[in-house]
């Protein structure tokens, strides 16, 4: 039994995520976790909310809540939506946890001992009205590039130009609106990433099976321009992990917190300790996943994320772990994704454009979305959600192929043999040919799933569904029954066993529908079909079943048009 550690990029706390965020990290990670569990492997699947930093403070202020209360509320909302989307996390944690606070301070102390942290004096904008330094996102003003009046100090949302706070025309505090700003000196800690460039380069070179997208982004950051730069790890904020060396104060850093990019990935590890603490397990239980000196040397660690997160996970977080000099588990495979765009443009929270996770579940059950998103995952390039494609995929793949097969075979059996697996007849040439085809296709499906080729896995699974439909159409038990009821019984018996077979194979993609299929077949047998012939005899003659309700309702043109208009957002 293999041991597999899986993490997906942790979603930021401020707001509900759209479908592009979902398919870029959590959803494919869940697919892989469910598949590996289905194969009998031991899995630890971790995720959390990313709660520190400027956006959390600003979102809390906008909501009129203290930041800790806002984060606690949004955590519950995100955890609930993730659960309803079928995310099978072993633990869904919080980067604001006490466990992450202590571990972040621990890593900072180790990095300082290794000489990998330096103190830098820099200039930053100070608001006299607010009595504090303002990080870039706390400053708003007019963009010098396009004239947009609400540009932030790090980037203009309108024209996307990268900015420095001092670039803004008529800058003002995003907190109070005050223009009484001045430039002052402040001290910050920097992680000496440049000192680790060669070590990181060699580590990345050792990952020969990484996707091209992952490696190319990492190499670009390492070698383009001035190469890998030292990066600030502290901020002048109230909300975050206080700057300490382990449990010791850090002279000159009083009142500062660690920069969110530094503490957020450490939460992957802290999340496992949260899991152990919440379930009353000793530290050895989480350490066996994360410490190579405590048993994690035989763990395969896989990360899932969108391409925008790759630099932090291939350079900054590894620099933290390697730089500590401690025996922490490093990532083995990093699966990265391109972007999912929305109907000719981009998802936009401010413009109400696109479908967000909570909205999706209000109009259709989870598995409709899971199937479309995974079967159209943006792996080799960006992909696009359109309502026409969504309607076509749901109607053809889910309703016409899988749902229709289950409905036809169960209803026919009920009409001729009752709600029981019928007795009589042996499998013949046609049945054996189907078993041979399915054996080849299941092995191909397994290979694609192991390789984390999400779209290819979906295509192979659909082909497995199609093979059953084609068999049913060719065997035509409703015709066979007139001449040879025993042979028709054998065909129906195979068809009913195919439902259980499909439920097991499809569970990683459509877990709720898989559970309905197993329930209809009155079985808890979820054993993987290593032997396809044996799997198609798992339900014996005389075994009771029930005809399920329609698994997938077709999407009508009227529904499609309604949703298309509803989620189009503000144009222009």
C-alpha distance (Angstrom), angle and dihedral (degrees) to the residues before:
residue distance angle dihedral
X1 . . .
X2 3.81 . .
X3 3.80 122.3 .
X4 3.80 114.6 -136.3
X5 3.81 126.7 -173.6
X6 3.81 113.6 -160.6
X7 3.79 128.8 -173.1
X8 3.79 129.4 174.7
X9 3.79 123.4 -158.2
X10 3.78 107.7 -82.0
X11 3.83 113.3 -114.3
X12 3.77 119.4 -123.4
X13 3.78 115.3 -107.6
X14 3.80 99.4 -127.1
X15 3.76 106.0 94.7
X16 3.78 142.9 -28.6
X17 3.80 116.0 -55.3
X18 3.79 126.7 -120.6
X19 3.79 126.8 -126.1
X20 3.81 91.9 -94.8
X21 3.80 90.7 59.8
X22 3.80 89.7 48.7
X23 3.81 97.3 51.7
X24 3.81 92.1 43.9
X25 3.80 95.4 64.3
X26 3.81 126.8 -16.8
X27 3.80 99.7 45.9
X28 3.84 99.9 51.0
X29 3.81 88.7 41.7
X30 3.80 89.0 54.9
X31 3.81 90.6 47.7
X32 3.81 90.1 54.6
X33 3.81 93.5 44.1
X34 3.81 92.7 50.7
X35 3.79 91.6 47.0
X36 3.81 93.6 50.3
X37 3.79 91.7 47.9
X38 3.80 88.5 49.1
X39 3.80 88.9 56.0
X40 3.80 90.0 54.5
X41 3.80 98.3 -104.5
X42 3.80 125.6 140.7
X43 3.79 109.6 -108.8
X44 3.81 133.9 -171.2
X45 3.83 108.5 -168.8
X46 3.81 114.2 -174.9
X47 3.77 136.0 -178.8
X48 3.81 136.7 152.0
X49 3.78 144.6 175.5
X50 3.82 118.4 -87.6
X51 3.80 101.4 -134.3
X52 3.79 111.7 166.7
X53 3.78 132.9 82.8
X54 3.77 140.3 54.4
X55 3.83 99.8 -52.9
X56 3.81 91.2 58.7
X57 3.80 91.9 52.3
X58 3.80 92.5 46.8
X59 3.81 93.6 46.2
X60 3.80 90.2 49.3
X61 3.80 91.6 49.8
X62 3.80 90.3 49.8
X63 3.81 89.7 50.6
X64 3.81 90.7 48.1
X65 3.81 93.3 -122.1
X66 3.82 135.6 120.4
X67 3.80 106.5 -98.0
X68 3.83 95.0 -117.1
X69 3.82 90.8 52.3
X70 3.81 92.0 46.1
X71 3.81 91.7 51.5
X72 3.80 92.3 47.2
X73 3.82 90.8 51.6
X74 3.81 94.2 46.2
X75 3.80 91.1 46.8
X76 3.81 90.1 59.2
X77 3.81 90.9 48.2
X78 3.82 94.0 48.7
X79 3.81 92.5 44.4
X80 3.82 90.8 51.2
X81 3.82 94.0 49.0
X82 3.81 91.5 46.7
X83 3.80 89.7 51.7
X84 3.80 91.8 49.8
X85 3.81 89.8 50.7
X86 3.80 87.3 56.7
X87 3.80 98.8 -108.3
X88 3.81 103.7 169.5
X89 3.81 97.3 -156.5
X90 3.78 116.5 167.2
X91 3.79 83.7 -147.8
X92 3.80 134.8 1.4
X93 3.77 105.7 -159.5
X94 3.80 141.5 178.2
X95 3.80 128.1 -114.8
X96 3.82 87.6 -144.4
X97 3.81 90.1 64.9
X98 3.78 122.1 123.6
X99 3.81 87.9 -120.4
X100 3.82 91.9 59.2
X101 3.79 92.4 44.0
X102 3.81 91.8 56.2
X103 3.80 94.8 42.5
X104 3.83 92.7 48.7
X105 3.81 90.8 51.4
X106 3.82 88.6 46.7
X107 3.81 92.6 54.2
X108 3.82 91.6 46.7
X109 3.78 90.0 54.1
X110 3.81 92.7 49.3
X111 3.81 92.1 48.1
X112 3.80 90.5 50.3
X113 3.82 90.8 50.2
X114 3.81 88.0 52.8
X115 3.81 91.5 53.5
X116 3.78 92.8 -114.3
X117 3.80 98.3 123.7
X118 3.80 124.7 73.9
X119 3.79 131.9 -176.9
X120 3.81 117.0 -121.6
X121 3.79 130.1 -169.7
X122 3.79 111.4 -145.6
X123 3.77 139.6 166.3
X124 3.78 120.1 -107.1
X125 3.78 136.8 169.4
X126 3.80 115.7 -96.5
X127 3.81 124.3 -161.5
X128 3.78 113.1 -144.3
X129 3.80 91.4 -166.2
X130 3.82 92.9 53.5
X131 3.80 94.8 36.5
X132 3.80 93.1 -133.8
X133 3.78 146.6 87.7
X134 3.79 112.9 -94.1
X135 3.82 119.2 -136.0
X136 3.81 113.4 -142.3
X137 3.82 95.6 -91.7
X138 3.80 90.5 53.6
X139 3.79 90.1 64.7
X140 3.78 123.5 77.2
X141 3.78 132.5 179.8
X142 3.78 145.8 126.1
X143 3.80 116.7 -44.8
X144 3.83 111.1 -119.1
X145 3.80 89.1 -149.6
X146 3.83 104.5 51.5
X147 3.80 105.8 4.5
X148 3.82 95.2 -115.9
X149 3.82 105.5 161.0
X150 3.83 98.4 -148.0
X151 3.80 100.8 51.0
X152 3.81 116.1 146.6
X153 3.77 124.5 -128.3
X154 3.82 92.6 -108.3
X155 3.81 101.9 40.6
X156 3.78 142.4 -6.1
X157 3.82 108.4 -116.2
X158 3.81 90.0 -157.3
X159 3.83 101.5 54.8
X160 3.87 97.2 12.2
X161 3.83 92.7 -129.7
X162 3.82 113.1 156.9
X163 3.81 109.5 -118.3
X164 3.77 143.0 -173.4
X165 3.84 116.8 -138.8
X166 3.80 89.7 -115.8
X167 3.83 89.5 58.7
X168 3.80 92.6 66.3
X169 3.80 121.0 102.9
X170 3.82 112.9 -128.8
X171 3.83 94.1 -1.8
X172 3.80 118.5 -156.5
X173 3.80 137.9 -178.5
X174 3.81 113.0 -92.0
X175 3.81 87.6 -149.1
X176 3.81 102.9 52.3
X177 3.80 103.7 4.8
X178 3.82 89.0 -122.4
X179 3.80 118.9 153.4
X180 3.82 91.4 -162.6
X181 3.80 92.9 111.1
X182 3.77 132.4 145.5
X183 3.80 138.0 177.5
X184 3.81 114.7 -109.0
X185 3.78 136.4 171.3
X186 3.81 120.2 -105.2
X187 3.81 134.0 171.9
X188 3.79 125.3 -123.3
X189 3.80 139.5 173.9
X190 3.80 120.1 -115.0
X191 3.80 127.6 -161.4
X192 3.81 108.1 -130.9
X193 3.78 95.5 -130.5
X194 3.81 90.4 157.6
X195 3.82 89.3 66.1
X196 3.80 89.0 59.6
X197 3.80 98.0 46.8
X198 3.82 96.7 109.6
X199 3.81 93.0 44.7
X200 3.81 91.3 50.1
X201 3.81 91.9 45.3
X202 3.82 91.6 53.8
X203 3.82 91.3 46.2
X204 3.80 92.4 51.9
X205 3.82 90.7 46.8
X206 3.81 88.6 56.5
X207 3.84 90.4 60.6
X208 3.78 97.4 82.8
X209 3.83 95.3 161.2
X210 3.81 97.2 54.1
X211 3.82 117.1 121.0
X212 3.82 113.3 -95.7
X213 3.82 88.8 -119.3
X214 3.81 91.5 59.1
X215 3.80 97.0 45.6
X216 3.81 95.5 43.4
X217 3.82 92.7 53.1
X218 3.82 92.1 47.5
X219 3.82 92.9 48.2
X220 3.80 91.7 47.1
X221 3.80 91.0 56.4
X222 3.80 91.3 45.3
X223 3.79 98.7 49.7
X224 3.82 113.6 16.3
X225 3.79 119.6 98.4
X226 3.78 110.6 -20.0
X227 3.79 91.9 -11.3
X228 3.79 126.6 -133.2
X229 3.80 110.8 1.5
X230 3.79 132.0 -154.7
X231 3.78 108.8 -104.6
X232 3.79 133.9 -149.3
X233 3.80 114.4 -111.8
X234 3.82 99.8 -176.5
X235 3.81 135.9 65.5
X236 3.79 138.3 -170.0
X237 3.80 95.3 -114.7
X238 3.79 137.4 122.5
X239 3.81 96.8 -141.0
X240 3.78 115.9 69.8
X241 3.79 144.7 52.4
X242 3.84 109.2 -37.5
X243 3.81 112.6 -118.0
X244 3.80 110.1 -103.3
X245 3.80 139.2 142.7
X246 3.76 99.3 -121.4
X247 3.81 102.3 -56.6
X248 3.83 93.6 -23.5
X249 3.81 125.4 98.9
X250 3.82 117.2 -110.2
X251 3.81 109.4 -131.4
X252 3.80 112.1 -126.4
X253 3.80 93.3 15.7
X254 3.78 98.2 84.6
X255 3.81 113.9 142.4
X256 3.79 93.7 16.0
X257 3.80 129.5 113.7
X258 3.77 133.7 -153.0
X259 3.79 115.5 -91.3
X260 3.80 110.6 -100.8
X261 3.82 94.3 -119.2
X262 3.82 88.6 61.4
X263 3.80 99.3 49.8
X264 3.84 99.2 34.4
X265 3.84 99.5 71.9
X266 3.81 90.6 42.2
X267 3.82 84.3 64.6
X268 3.82 88.4 72.9
X269 3.79 86.8 70.3
X270 3.80 96.2 35.3
X271 3.80 88.8 51.0
X272 3.81 89.3 64.8
X273 3.81 90.0 53.2
X274 3.82 88.9 48.8
X275 3.82 87.0 53.6
X276 3.80 92.3 50.8
X277 3.81 93.6 44.6
X278 3.81 93.3 47.5
X279 3.81 92.3 51.5
X280 3.81 96.9 42.1
X281 3.81 94.4 -111.6
X282 3.82 123.3 147.7
X283 3.82 120.5 -109.0
X284 3.79 89.6 -103.8
X285 3.82 88.6 71.4
X286 3.80 95.0 62.0
X287 3.79 94.9 32.8
X288 3.82 90.8 60.0
X289 3.83 85.8 67.5
X290 3.80 98.2 44.6
X291 3.82 110.8 25.1
X292 3.79 117.4 69.8
X293 3.81 88.9 -159.2
X294 3.83 89.5 56.0
X295 3.81 100.0 49.9
X296 3.81 104.6 -71.9
X297 3.81 93.2 112.2
X298 3.82 89.6 94.4
X299 3.83 94.7 47.0
X300 3.81 120.7 109.1
X301 3.81 107.8 -144.5
X302 3.82 118.3 -156.6
X303 3.81 126.4 -177.8
X304 3.83 127.0 -163.4
X305 3.81 123.5 -160.2
X306 3.80 148.6 136.0
X307 3.78 117.9 -90.5
X308 3.83 92.3 -105.3
X309 3.82 89.0 66.7
X310 3.81 96.2 49.9
X311 3.85 98.6 91.6
X312 3.82 92.5 56.1
X313 3.80 93.0 47.3
X314 3.80 98.1 43.5
X315 3.80 97.4 40.5
X316 3.82 119.2 10.2
X317 3.81 100.9 39.6
X318 3.84 92.6 41.2
X319 3.81 87.9 49.1
X320 3.80 88.4 55.4
X321 3.80 93.5 48.8
X322 3.82 97.4 41.3
X323 3.79 91.8 41.7
X324 3.81 92.3 55.6
X325 3.79 89.6 66.2
X326 3.80 89.7 -140.7
X327 3.83 127.0 126.1
X328 3.82 98.9 -102.8
X329 3.80 121.7 155.3
X330 3.82 112.3 -102.3
X331 3.78 123.8 -150.3
X332 3.81 115.0 -89.6
X333 3.80 99.8 -169.4
X334 3.79 129.1 18.4
X335 3.80 114.0 -164.0
X336 3.79 110.3 -163.0
X337 3.79 130.3 -172.7
X338 3.77 136.6 -154.2
X339 3.80 122.1 -131.8
X340 3.78 130.2 -70.1
X341 3.80 108.8 -141.3
X342 3.78 126.3 -160.4
X343 3.80 124.0 -118.9
X344 3.80 100.4 -47.6
X345 3.81 96.7 -29.1
X346 3.77 142.7 34.6
X347 3.78 134.0 -64.9
X348 3.82 108.9 -99.5
X349 3.79 127.1 -171.2
X350 3.81 93.6 -169.2
X351 3.81 93.0 50.6
X352 3.82 95.4 40.7
X353 3.79 88.4 -123.8
X354 3.78 120.1 153.1
X355 3.79 136.1 10.9
X356 3.79 119.6 -61.9
X357 3.79 124.0 -158.7
X358 3.80 97.5 -102.0
X359 3.82 92.3 45.7
X360 3.80 92.0 50.0
X361 3.79 92.1 57.0
X362 3.80 91.7 48.9
X363 3.81 92.6 63.4
X364 3.83 104.9 32.8
X365 3.83 138.9 13.3
X366 3.79 120.0 -92.9
X367 3.81 99.3 -103.0
X368 3.82 93.8 60.6
X369 3.80 88.1 60.9
X370 3.79 96.6 39.2
X371 3.79 91.8 53.5
X372 3.79 96.3 47.9
X373 3.80 95.6 43.3
X374 3.79 95.4 47.5
X375 3.81 95.1 42.1
X376 3.83 88.0 51.7
X377 3.82 98.1 37.2
X378 3.84 111.9 157.7
X379 3.79 97.0 -118.7
X380 3.82 110.0 137.8
X381 3.82 94.5 21.6
X382 3.79 142.0 -6.8
X383 3.80 113.1 -65.9
X384 3.78 132.4 -157.8
X385 3.76 135.1 -131.6
X386 3.80 114.0 -139.7
X387 3.78 125.2 170.7
X388 3.81 91.5 -132.1
X389 3.80 91.9 56.1
X390 3.80 91.8 43.9
X391 3.81 91.9 51.6
X392 3.80 92.2 47.3
X393 3.79 94.1 47.9
X394 3.81 94.4 47.7
X395 3.79 93.7 45.4
X396 3.80 97.2 44.4
X397 3.80 103.5 33.8
X398 3.79 103.4 32.1
X399 3.80 105.2 25.2
X400 3.82 104.0 29.8
X401 3.80 99.6 34.8
X402 3.82 110.7 28.6
X403 3.80 102.8 18.0
X404 3.80 94.1 43.1
X405 3.80 92.3 50.7
X406 3.81 93.0 52.6
X407 3.80 92.5 45.8
X408 3.81 96.0 47.9
X409 3.79 98.4 47.8
X410 3.82 96.7 43.2
X411 3.81 94.7 45.8
X412 3.80 93.0 46.1
X413 3.80 91.4 49.4
X414 3.79 91.2 49.2
X415 3.83 91.9 51.3
X416 3.83 95.5 49.0
X417 3.82 107.4 23.9
X418 3.82 106.0 14.9
X419 3.82 125.6 -118.6
X420 3.79 94.4 -45.3
X421 3.81 134.7 92.6
X422 3.82 101.2 -96.4
X423 3.79 124.7 -123.1
X424 3.79 125.5 -133.2
X425 3.80 141.2 62.8
X426 3.78 132.0 49.7
X427 3.77 129.7 -112.7
X428 3.79 111.4 -90.8
X429 3.79 137.7 -166.9
X430 3.79 95.1 -63.7
X431 3.82 92.7 49.9
X432 3.80 92.9 47.3
X433 3.81 90.5 49.4
X434 3.80 89.0 53.8
X435 3.82 91.0 49.6
X436 3.83 89.6 51.8
X437 3.81 92.0 49.8
X438 3.79 93.2 46.3
X439 3.81 91.3 48.5
X440 3.82 90.4 56.8
X441 3.78 92.4 44.5
X442 3.82 94.8 48.1
X443 3.81 90.3 51.7
X444 3.84 89.3 50.2
X445 3.81 90.4 47.4
X446 3.81 90.4 51.9
X447 3.81 91.2 49.8
X448 3.81 92.3 51.7
X449 3.80 92.2 46.7
X450 3.81 92.2 49.2
X451 3.81 88.8 50.5
X452 3.83 90.1 48.3
X453 3.80 90.3 -124.3
X454 3.79 93.6 154.8
X455 3.81 101.2 -176.9
X456 3.80 93.7 43.7
X457 3.81 89.1 50.6
X458 3.80 90.4 52.7
X459 3.81 91.6 48.2
X460 3.80 91.4 51.2
X461 3.80 92.4 47.4
X462 3.80 90.4 51.6
X463 3.81 89.5 49.7
X464 3.82 88.4 53.8
X465 3.83 89.5 53.3
X466 3.81 90.6 47.2
X467 3.81 92.0 51.9
X468 3.82 89.7 59.5
X469 3.80 91.7 48.8
X470 3.78 92.2 49.6
X471 3.79 90.5 49.0
X472 3.80 91.7 50.8
X473 3.78 91.8 48.1
X474 3.82 92.4 49.1
X475 3.82 96.5 41.1
X476 3.83 91.3 45.6
X477 3.82 96.7 -170.5
X478 3.83 89.1 -169.7
X479 3.82 87.2 65.9
X480 3.81 95.7 36.9
X481 3.81 89.4 53.9
X482 3.80 91.8 66.3
X483 3.82 92.6 57.7
X484 3.82 104.9 23.8
X485 3.84 116.8 16.2
X486 3.83 92.0 179.3
X487 3.82 92.4 56.0
X488 3.82 89.4 46.1
X489 3.81 87.7 52.7
X490 3.83 90.1 55.0
X491 3.80 90.7 49.9
X492 3.79 91.4 49.6
X493 3.81 91.6 46.1
X494 3.80 89.1 54.9
X495 3.80 90.7 47.3
X496 3.80 93.3 51.9
X497 3.80 90.7 48.6
X498 3.79 88.5 50.6
X499 3.81 88.4 61.5
X500 3.82 91.4 59.1
X501 3.81 89.0 42.0
X502 3.83 91.3 52.3
X503 3.81 91.6 45.8
X504 3.81 91.6 57.1
X505 3.81 95.3 45.2
X506 3.81 93.9 42.9
X507 3.81 97.8 46.8
X508 3.83 95.3 95.2
X509 3.82 90.2 55.8
X510 3.82 103.5 33.7
X511 3.81 107.4 16.3
X512 3.81 97.9 167.2
X513 3.80 93.6 51.1
X514 3.79 89.7 44.8
X515 3.81 89.1 55.9
X516 3.82 90.4 50.1
X517 3.81 90.8 51.7
X518 3.80 92.5 49.6
X519 3.79 90.4 47.0
X520 3.81 91.4 50.8
X521 3.80 89.1 50.8
X522 3.81 88.5 49.8
X523 3.80 93.7 -128.2
X524 3.79 139.7 123.3
X525 3.81 91.5 -167.1
X526 3.80 105.9 123.9
X527 3.81 96.1 159.0
X528 3.78 113.5 148.2
X529 3.85 115.3 -108.5
X530 3.80 98.7 -114.7
X531 3.81 85.0 149.4
X532 3.82 106.8 38.8
X533 3.82 94.6 -168.4
X534 3.81 91.0 54.2
X535 3.82 91.3 44.3
X536 3.80 90.3 56.0
X537 3.80 89.7 57.3
X538 3.81 95.6 47.3
X539 3.82 93.8 108.1
X540 3.83 105.7 61.7
X541 3.78 126.8 -148.0
X542 3.77 111.6 -80.5
X543 3.83 92.5 32.1
X544 3.82 111.7 141.0
X545 3.80 123.1 -127.6
X546 3.80 138.7 166.3
X547 3.79 131.1 -133.6
X548 3.82 106.0 -110.2
X549 3.77 126.2 -137.3
X550 3.82 116.0 -99.1
X551 3.81 105.2 -61.9
X552 3.80 96.9 -152.7
X553 3.78 127.7 17.6
X554 3.78 114.9 -149.5
X555 3.79 118.6 -111.3
X556 3.80 110.4 -118.1
X557 3.80 125.0 -140.6
X558 3.81 88.4 -114.8
X559 3.81 91.9 55.5
X560 3.79 91.5 46.9
X561 3.81 92.5 51.5
X562 3.80 92.0 46.3
X563 3.80 93.4 51.8
X564 3.80 92.7 42.6
X565 3.81 89.8 57.4
X566 3.81 94.5 41.0
X567 3.81 95.7 55.3
X568 3.82 99.4 35.8
X569 3.81 92.2 99.9
X570 3.78 127.1 -160.5
X571 3.80 113.7 -33.5
X572 3.75 128.2 -150.3
